[in-house]
Structure formats: C-alpha cells, structure tokens
Amino acid sequence: MLLILLLSLLLRGAAAVYLGDEVVVLPGTSDQLSYHHLALRVLDGHGFSFGEDWWPATRADEPTAHWSFLYTLYLVAVYGIFGPHPLAARLLQAVIVGLLQPWLIYQLGRQLFNQKVGLWAALLTAVYAYFIYYAATLMTEPFYISAILGALLLAIRLARPPEVRGNRLLLSLALGLVLGIAILLRQLFLLFVPFLLVWMFWASLRGHARLRLIHYALPVAVIGVMIVPFSIYNFQRFDQFVLLNTNSGFAFFWGNHPYYGTQFQSILSEEEYQSLLPEDQLYLDEAALDKELLRRGMQFVFENPGRYLQLSLSRIPAYFEFLPKAESGTLSNLSRVLSFGILWPFMLIGLILAWRRRSHRFWDALATPKFLLVLFALVYTGIHVFTWTLIRYRLPVDAVLLVFAGVAFDWIATFLFSRGKQPG
C-alpha cells in the first residue's frame, strides 16, 4: 500500500508540474479559469464577483454564487499563504487526493471483500488517467470524489454491527461533515443523501443492529449547519433565497433545450450556450435568472415529455463514452482510453463476480455494502442522464466501480497463480 501511495503521489505531482503555474484552457477544465479569477477577486477584497462580464451570465462587479464557495475558499487560502501561484494549489491538492483516493478505495475494497481486492482497487485508482489529470486542475472534482468515497465508507461503518462499528456518534458526526463537504463542492450530491440514509436504515434494520434517530439526524443537522451560512450570505446579496449555488437552473435549461431535438450533444461552444439564453430575461441577476431558467427547463419537459425521454436516453452513450474521437485532442483521447476505456470491462466483470454467488436473500442483499456502491452508481448516473451529461460528471461513478474492477483483477490473478502452480 505504501508503494501504491508513493506511485499515486508521483503521478499526480508530475501532472501538477506539467500544468504549471499558469491557468489556461485545457480539455474539460475550463472551470478552473473561473475559480482562479474568482479567488483573486476575493483576495483583493471584492467578494465573490468578477471584474468583467463572466460566464455564464454574470455581469461585472455583481455577486455570483455559480461556483463552489468551498473550493474558491481553498484557493483563497493557498494564494493567501503562497501568493497567487496556481502551481502551489495544484501540488497541495495532488498530495491530498493522491493519498486520500487510493487509501479510501483500499478501505472500501478491504471491507467489502478482502485486502487483496482493496490493494488492486487502490493500484487502479493510483494509475487511473482521469484521476491523475483532474488531481492537478483547479476544479472541484478531486476533492469531491474523495468526499464521496469517504461518505460511502463512513455510512458502511455506521451500519455495521456494534462490535465493528466504533463510536456511533463520532461516526455520525464525521459522516455529516464529509457529506457537507461533498455538497459544498457540488450541491448536486444533495440528491443522493436521502438514498444514503434510507440504505443506512435498511442495512441496520436487516443486520439487527438498529441505529437510533440521532444517528440519522446528526448528519443531516451537520449538513444544515454547513449550508446555512452560505444561504444567509446569498440572501444578503441577492435579496432572495438561494440555498447554495446558482447553477442548477442553467444546467437543466441547457441540457434539455429543444435546440437538441432528441439527440444530446455533450459540448457546445460558449457562443452557442449564450445564444440559447432568453434575451428578454438577461436583465435579471444571477439568482433570479437561474430560477427562471429552471422553470423554463421544466416547461420543456412538460410540453414534450416524449422528446425529453428520447433526449435523456441519448445522453447514455455520451455519459459512458470511452473511445477516441477525431474531434478530440490527443490529451483527451489518451485520458479517455487509458482509464475507463481500458478498465470498464473489468468493472463489469467484477460486478458479475461480486454478485454471482448471492448468499443473501433479495431483501438482505439490498442491505449489503456492495449494494450501496451499486446504488450510488445507478442514482448518480440517473441524475445526469435526466439532466445534463459530461464525461467528467461520471468520474465519481468510475471511482466506485474501481472497487469492482479490483474484484476482477484479484480473480484473474488468483486464477493465473493457481494455473501456474499446476504440474506440467
């Protein structure tokens, strides 16, 4: 495991050095420009705003809540200590997630299956091209994926029998904290929290180690405590209620616009996205515009549910895309192929192996930790299939499925080792 962690750090550190001390547009990383400039504005005392008209529809010197407050504050802290040097933020981030992600995957694999599966899964995580690439970008992905893995691990431990669970209240508190971090990085994760709590209830119930109400209420309360300050801050700036971020309306509007017909396109140009915005509503501030766009996006669905269903189904190939494309750059194609492109068959094989000998009855099987990972993959995929899809939105699912890829690699290694020991 130590060698795996060292390898992980080396690869992510190399990626950070390669991306360097400047922030430029690279495939799938345009958001880092926004985070970088937003952090500089906060450091200069201008608050969460931009000095010029900014993507997607934020006017100069007006408040924005489109971007993660938590990740922006991370950059503010790093820049405040080391100066406005993106490389410092990249290297620190690479170290944190370079240690966390393989270790968390190892713990999941070890607890769900065995130590060998955990080691294989950690190794695959360490060399996964997408994780190496995004670990060095100034975006929420690396911390967000780590927080999701941590939340799943804590939920599994909390729902275990008392003799292996540890201090329930501390685990509940830690679960709330990690869930809160994930939500502050990307508010979309709020949609999965109810599924997680229901699974915890069912797992503890079927395991005859029932959790008390406090063990569900405490994580929810911690999440609320972490969100409320930003809700108050948003109300003070926009003079209306904004729970956390102002991006869900933009995403749902763009993702389901009649412009696509029934065939979704993952990436349009900024000019194309801008042209789809209703010109008669662009006078609104960011929060009001986000709500109006969400209303119009829902209207698209209600007016033509058949088209919406076809459009949603067309997002599935885009979500699971893994083959190189002529219109993609070399870096994008290499990242795509040298991660999901190579490992998805092993993820699938591992899923089959993990469930081929079902030792539980159906309802008991739904209470197993491995079902929680499958549940997350299904729910999280469903959210993006029915809203908006980009390949990088799939990365948290990739991380979870690497546990099952570890099952496949362990099975293959065991098979080859046993064949090698046979005489002749």
C-alpha positions as CSV (number, residue, x, y, z in Angstrom):
1,M,0.0,0.0,0.0
2,L,2.9,2.4,0.7
3,L,4.3,1.8,-2.8
4,I,0.8,2.4,-4.3
5,L,0.5,5.7,-2.4
6,L,4.0,6.8,-3.5
7,L,3.1,6.0,-7.1
8,S,-0.1,7.9,-6.8
9,L,1.8,11.0,-5.4
10,L,4.5,10.8,-8.1
11,L,2.0,10.7,-11.0
12,R,-0.2,13.4,-9.6
13,G,2.7,15.6,-8.7
14,A,4.1,15.2,-12.2
15,A,0.7,16.2,-13.6
16,A,0.7,19.3,-11.4
17,V,4.2,20.3,-12.5
18,Y,3.2,19.7,-16.1
19,L,0.1,22.0,-15.8
20,G,2.4,24.6,-14.2
21,D,1.9,27.9,-12.6
22,E,-0.5,29.3,-15.2
23,V,-4.2,28.7,-15.8
24,V,-5.1,28.1,-19.4
25,V,-8.0,26.3,-21.1
26,L,-7.4,22.6,-21.5
27,P,-9.9,19.9,-22.5
28,G,-12.6,19.5,-19.8
29,T,-11.0,22.1,-17.4
30,S,-12.4,25.5,-18.4
31,D,-13.9,25.9,-15.0
32,Q,-10.5,26.3,-13.4
33,L,-10.2,29.8,-15.1
34,S,-13.3,30.9,-13.2
35,Y,-12.1,29.5,-9.9
36,H,-8.7,31.1,-10.3
37,H,-10.0,34.6,-11.1
38,L,-12.8,34.4,-8.5
39,A,-10.2,33.5,-5.8
40,L,-8.1,36.5,-6.9
41,R,-11.1,38.8,-6.7
42,V,-11.9,37.6,-3.1
43,L,-8.3,38.1,-2.1
44,D,-8.5,41.7,-3.5
45,G,-11.5,42.4,-1.3
46,H,-14.2,42.4,-4.0
47,G,-16.0,39.4,-2.6
48,F,-17.5,36.6,-4.8
49,S,-17.7,38.6,-8.1
50,F,-15.8,39.1,-11.3
51,G,-14.3,42.3,-12.6
52,E,-15.8,41.8,-16.1
53,D,-18.8,40.1,-17.6
54,W,-18.3,36.4,-16.9
55,W,-19.6,33.0,-17.9
56,P,-22.4,32.1,-18.0
57,A,-24.4,35.3,-17.4
58,T,-22.8,37.2,-14.5
59,R,-22.3,40.9,-15.0
60,A,-19.1,42.7,-13.9
61,D,-18.9,43.5,-10.2
62,E,-22.2,41.8,-9.5
63,P,-22.4,38.9,-7.0
64,T,-22.1,35.3,-8.1
65,A,-23.0,32.0,-6.4
66,H,-22.5,29.9,-9.5
67,W,-19.2,28.5,-8.3
68,S,-18.4,26.4,-5.2
69,F,-17.8,28.7,-2.3
70,L,-15.7,26.0,-0.5
71,Y,-13.3,25.3,-3.4
72,T,-12.9,29.0,-4.0
73,L,-12.0,29.5,-0.4
74,Y,-9.4,26.7,-0.7
75,L,-7.7,28.7,-3.5
76,V,-8.0,31.9,-1.5
77,A,-6.3,30.2,1.5
78,V,-3.5,28.8,-0.7
79,Y,-3.0,32.0,-2.6
80,G,-3.1,34.0,0.7
81,I,-0.2,31.9,2.0
82,F,1.9,31.3,-1.1
83,G,0.8,34.1,-3.3
84,P,-1.3,33.8,-6.5
85,H,0.5,30.7,-7.7
86,P,-1.7,28.0,-9.2
87,L,1.2,25.5,-9.0
88,A,1.1,25.7,-5.2
89,A,-2.6,24.9,-5.2
90,R,-2.1,22.1,-7.7
91,L,0.7,20.5,-5.8
92,L,-1.1,20.6,-2.4
93,Q,-4.2,19.2,-4.0
94,A,-2.2,16.5,-5.7
95,V,-0.7,15.4,-2.4
96,I,-4.1,15.4,-0.5
97,V,-6.1,13.5,-3.1
98,G,-3.0,11.4,-4.1
99,L,-3.1,10.0,-0.6
100,L,-6.8,10.0,0.1
101,Q,-8.3,8.5,-3.0
102,P,-6.2,5.3,-3.1
103,W,-6.5,4.8,0.7
104,L,-10.3,5.3,0.7
105,I,-10.7,2.9,-2.2
106,Y,-8.4,0.4,-0.4
107,Q,-10.6,0.6,2.7
108,L,-13.8,0.1,0.7
109,G,-12.3,-2.9,-1.2
110,R,-10.9,-4.4,2.0
111,Q,-14.2,-4.0,4.0
112,L,-16.5,-5.2,1.2
113,F,-14.3,-8.1,0.0
114,N,-10.7,-8.6,1.2
115,Q,-7.3,-7.0,1.5
116,K,-6.2,-8.2,-1.9
117,V,-9.2,-6.6,-3.6
118,G,-8.5,-3.4,-1.7
119,L,-4.9,-3.3,-2.9
120,W,-5.9,-4.0,-6.6
121,A,-8.5,-1.2,-6.4
122,A,-6.1,1.2,-4.8
123,L,-3.5,0.5,-7.5
124,L,-6.0,1.0,-10.3
125,T,-7.0,4.3,-8.7
126,A,-3.4,5.4,-8.4
127,V,-2.8,5.0,-12.2
128,Y,-6.3,6.0,-13.4
129,A,-5.5,8.6,-16.1
130,Y,-8.6,10.8,-15.5
131,F,-7.9,11.0,-11.7
132,I,-4.2,11.9,-12.4
133,Y,-5.3,14.6,-14.8
134,Y,-8.0,16.2,-12.7
135,A,-6.0,16.0,-9.5
136,A,-3.8,18.8,-10.8
137,T,-6.7,21.0,-12.1
138,L,-8.1,23.9,-10.1
139,M,-11.6,22.3,-10.0
140,T,-13.8,20.6,-7.5
141,E,-13.5,17.1,-9.0
142,P,-10.6,15.7,-7.0
143,F,-11.9,16.8,-3.5
144,Y,-15.4,16.0,-4.5
145,I,-14.6,12.4,-5.5
146,S,-12.6,12.0,-2.2
147,A,-15.5,13.3,-0.1
148,I,-18.0,10.9,-1.8
149,L,-15.7,7.9,-1.2
150,G,-15.3,9.0,2.4
151,A,-19.1,9.3,2.9
152,L,-19.7,5.9,1.5
153,L,-17.1,4.4,3.7
154,L,-18.4,6.1,6.9
155,A,-22.0,5.1,6.1
156,I,-20.9,1.4,5.7
157,R,-19.1,1.5,9.0
158,L,-22.0,3.2,10.8
159,A,-24.4,0.5,9.6
160,R,-22.2,-2.4,10.7
161,P,-22.8,-4.5,13.8
162,P,-21.9,-2.8,17.1
163,E,-18.7,-4.8,17.6
164,V,-17.1,-3.4,14.4
165,R,-18.8,0.0,14.2
166,G,-16.8,2.1,16.7
167,N,-18.3,5.2,18.3
168,R,-21.6,5.7,16.6
169,L,-22.0,9.4,17.5
170,L,-18.5,10.2,16.2
171,L,-19.1,8.3,13.0
172,S,-22.4,10.1,12.5
173,L,-20.7,13.5,13.1
174,A,-17.9,12.6,10.7
175,L,-20.5,11.4,8.1
176,G,-22.3,14.7,8.3
177,L,-19.1,16.6,7.9
178,V,-17.9,14.7,4.9
179,L,-21.4,14.8,3.3
180,G,-21.4,18.6,3.9
181,I,-18.0,18.9,2.2
182,A,-19.3,17.0,-0.8
183,I,-22.4,19.2,-1.1
184,L,-20.5,22.4,-0.7
185,L,-18.2,21.3,-3.5
186,R,-21.2,20.3,-5.7
187,Q,-24.7,20.8,-4.5
188,L,-26.0,18.0,-6.8
189,F,-24.9,15.5,-4.2
190,L,-27.8,16.6,-2.0
191,L,-30.0,14.5,-4.3
192,F,-28.2,11.3,-3.2
193,V,-28.3,11.9,0.6
194,P,-31.9,10.6,1.0
195,F,-30.9,7.4,-0.8
196,L,-27.8,7.0,1.5
197,L,-29.9,7.5,4.7
198,V,-32.6,5.0,3.5
199,W,-29.8,2.4,2.8
200,M,-28.3,3.0,6.3
201,F,-31.8,2.4,7.8
202,W,-32.4,-0.7,5.8
203,A,-28.8,-2.1,6.4
204,S,-29.0,-1.5,10.2
205,L,-32.5,-3.0,10.3
206,R,-31.6,-6.2,8.4
207,G,-28.4,-6.5,10.4
208,H,-30.3,-6.5,13.7
209,A,-28.2,-3.5,14.8
210,R,-30.7,-0.7,14.6
211,L,-29.4,2.9,14.6
212,R,-31.2,5.4,16.7
213,L,-32.8,8.6,15.3
214,I,-29.8,10.6,16.4
215,H,-27.6,8.7,14.0
216,Y,-29.7,9.9,11.1
217,A,-30.5,13.3,12.5
218,L,-26.9,14.3,13.3
219,P,-25.5,14.0,9.8
220,V,-28.5,16.0,8.5
221,A,-28.0,18.6,11.2
222,V,-24.3,19.0,10.4
223,I,-25.1,19.4,6.7
224,G,-27.6,22.1,7.6
225,V,-25.1,23.9,9.8
226,M,-22.6,23.9,6.9
227,I,-25.1,25.1,4.3
228,V,-27.0,27.8,6.3
229,P,-24.2,30.4,6.4
230,F,-24.0,30.4,2.6
231,S,-27.8,30.6,2.3
232,I,-27.8,33.7,4.6
233,Y,-24.9,35.2,2.6
234,N,-26.7,34.6,-0.6
235,F,-29.9,36.2,0.7
236,Q,-28.0,39.3,1.8
237,R,-26.5,39.7,-1.7
238,F,-29.5,38.6,-3.9
239,D,-32.3,39.6,-1.7
240,Q,-34.0,36.3,-2.3
241,F,-33.5,32.7,-1.0
242,V,-30.7,30.7,-2.7
243,L,-29.9,27.5,-0.9
244,L,-26.3,27.3,-2.1
245,N,-25.3,27.7,-5.7
246,T,-27.0,29.3,-8.8
247,N,-26.2,26.7,-11.4
248,S,-28.9,24.0,-11.4
249,G,-31.3,26.1,-13.5
250,F,-28.6,26.8,-16.1
251,A,-27.7,23.1,-16.3
252,F,-31.3,21.9,-16.6
253,F,-32.2,24.6,-19.1
254,W,-29.3,24.0,-21.4
255,G,-29.4,20.2,-21.0
256,N,-33.0,19.9,-22.1
257,H,-33.4,22.7,-24.6
258,P,-35.4,22.0,-27.8
259,Y,-32.2,23.0,-29.7
260,Y,-31.0,19.4,-29.3
261,G,-34.2,17.8,-30.6
262,T,-33.8,14.2,-29.4
263,Q,-30.0,13.9,-29.8
264,F,-27.9,15.3,-27.0
265,Q,-24.6,17.0,-27.7
266,S,-22.1,16.9,-24.8
267,I,-20.3,20.1,-25.6
268,L,-21.4,23.3,-27.4
269,S,-19.3,26.4,-27.8
270,E,-19.7,29.2,-25.3
271,E,-21.3,31.3,-28.0
272,E,-23.9,28.6,-28.7
273,Y,-24.8,28.2,-25.0
274,Q,-25.1,32.0,-24.7
275,S,-27.4,32.2,-27.7
276,L,-29.8,29.8,-26.1
277,L,-30.4,32.0,-23.1
278,P,-33.6,34.1,-23.3
279,E,-32.6,37.6,-24.2
280,D,-35.7,39.1,-22.5
281,Q,-34.5,37.7,-19.2
282,L,-30.8,38.6,-19.2
283,Y,-31.6,41.8,-17.2
284,L,-32.2,39.6,-14.1
285,D,-29.5,39.0,-11.6
286,E,-27.8,35.6,-11.5
287,A,-30.0,34.1,-8.8
288,A,-33.3,35.2,-10.5
289,L,-32.1,34.1,-13.9
290,D,-31.2,30.7,-12.5
291,K,-34.7,30.2,-11.1
292,E,-36.3,31.4,-14.4
293,L,-34.1,29.0,-16.4
294,L,-35.1,26.1,-14.2
295,R,-38.7,27.0,-14.6
296,R,-38.3,27.1,-18.4
297,G,-36.3,23.9,-18.4
298,M,-39.2,22.1,-16.6
299,Q,-41.6,23.6,-19.1
300,F,-39.6,22.0,-21.9
301,V,-40.2,18.6,-20.2
302,F,-43.9,19.1,-19.5
303,E,-44.6,20.4,-23.0
304,N,-43.0,17.4,-24.7
305,P,-42.2,14.5,-22.3
306,G,-41.6,12.1,-25.2
307,R,-38.8,14.3,-26.6
308,Y,-37.4,14.6,-23.1
309,L,-37.3,10.9,-22.7
310,Q,-35.6,10.3,-26.0
311,L,-33.1,13.1,-25.3
312,S,-32.3,11.6,-21.9
313,L,-31.7,8.2,-23.4
314,S,-29.4,9.8,-26.0
315,R,-27.2,11.0,-23.1
316,I,-26.3,7.5,-22.0
317,P,-23.7,6.9,-24.8
318,A,-22.2,10.3,-24.1
319,Y,-22.0,9.6,-20.4
320,F,-20.2,6.3,-20.9
321,E,-18.0,7.4,-23.8
322,F,-14.6,5.8,-23.9
323,L,-13.4,5.5,-27.5
324,P,-11.1,8.1,-29.0
325,K,-12.8,10.7,-31.2
326,A,-11.3,12.6,-34.2
327,E,-12.6,16.0,-32.9
328,S,-10.9,15.4,-29.5
329,G,-7.4,16.4,-28.8
330,T,-4.6,13.9,-28.0
331,L,-4.7,14.6,-24.3
332,S,-8.5,14.0,-24.1
333,N,-8.3,10.8,-26.1
334,L,-5.4,9.4,-24.1
335,S,-7.1,10.2,-20.8
336,R,-10.4,8.6,-22.0
337,V,-8.8,5.4,-23.3
338,L,-6.2,5.0,-20.5
339,S,-8.9,5.0,-17.8
340,F,-12.5,4.0,-18.4
341,G,-11.6,2.8,-22.0
342,I,-9.4,0.0,-20.6
343,L,-11.0,-0.7,-17.3
344,W,-14.7,-0.7,-17.9
345,P,-14.7,-4.4,-18.9
346,F,-13.0,-5.3,-15.6
347,M,-15.6,-3.1,-13.7
348,L,-18.3,-5.1,-15.4
349,I,-16.7,-8.5,-14.8
350,G,-16.1,-7.5,-11.1
351,L,-19.8,-6.6,-10.7
352,I,-20.8,-10.0,-12.1
353,L,-18.3,-11.8,-9.9
354,A,-19.4,-9.9,-6.8
355,W,-23.0,-10.9,-7.3
356,R,-22.7,-14.4,-8.9
357,R,-22.9,-16.2,-5.6
358,R,-25.7,-14.5,-3.8
359,S,-25.5,-15.8,-0.3
360,H,-28.3,-13.4,0.8
361,R,-32.0,-13.3,0.2
362,F,-33.1,-10.4,-2.0
363,W,-34.1,-8.0,0.8
364,D,-30.9,-8.8,2.7
365,A,-28.8,-8.3,-0.4
366,L,-30.1,-4.7,-0.6
367,A,-28.7,-4.1,2.8
368,T,-25.1,-5.2,1.9
369,P,-22.3,-2.6,1.5
370,K,-21.7,-3.7,-2.1
371,F,-25.3,-2.8,-3.0
372,L,-24.7,0.7,-1.6
373,L,-21.9,1.2,-4.2
374,V,-24.2,-0.1,-6.9
375,L,-27.0,2.2,-5.7
376,F,-24.7,5.2,-5.8
377,A,-23.6,4.3,-9.3
378,L,-27.2,3.9,-10.5
379,V,-28.7,7.0,-8.8
380,Y,-25.8,9.3,-9.8
381,T,-25.9,8.1,-13.4
382,G,-29.7,8.6,-13.4
383,I,-29.3,12.1,-12.2
384,H,-27.1,13.0,-15.1
385,V,-28.9,11.0,-17.7
386,F,-32.1,13.0,-16.9
387,T,-30.4,16.4,-16.6
388,W,-27.1,17.1,-18.3
389,T,-24.1,14.9,-19.1
390,L,-20.4,15.4,-19.4
391,I,-17.8,12.7,-19.2
392,R,-16.2,14.2,-16.2
393,Y,-19.5,14.0,-14.4
394,R,-19.1,10.3,-14.5
395,L,-15.8,10.2,-12.6
396,P,-17.3,9.6,-9.1
397,V,-19.0,6.6,-10.5
398,D,-15.7,5.4,-12.0
399,A,-14.1,5.7,-8.6
400,V,-16.8,3.5,-7.0
401,L,-16.7,0.9,-9.8
402,L,-12.9,0.6,-9.4
403,V,-13.7,-1.4,-6.3
404,F,-15.4,-4.0,-8.5
405,A,-12.5,-3.8,-11.0
406,G,-10.3,-4.8,-8.1
407,V,-12.5,-7.9,-7.6
408,A,-11.9,-8.8,-11.3
409,F,-8.1,-8.3,-11.1
410,D,-8.0,-10.3,-7.9
411,W,-9.9,-13.2,-9.5
412,I,-7.7,-13.1,-12.6
413,A,-4.5,-13.1,-10.5
414,T,-5.8,-16.0,-8.4
415,F,-6.7,-17.9,-11.5
416,L,-3.3,-17.4,-13.1
417,F,-1.4,-18.2,-9.9
418,S,-3.4,-21.4,-9.4
419,R,-2.7,-22.4,-13.1
420,G,1.0,-21.6,-12.6
421,K,1.2,-24.0,-9.6
422,Q,-0.3,-26.9,-11.5
423,P,2.4,-29.5,-12.5
424,G,3.4,-29.8,-16.1
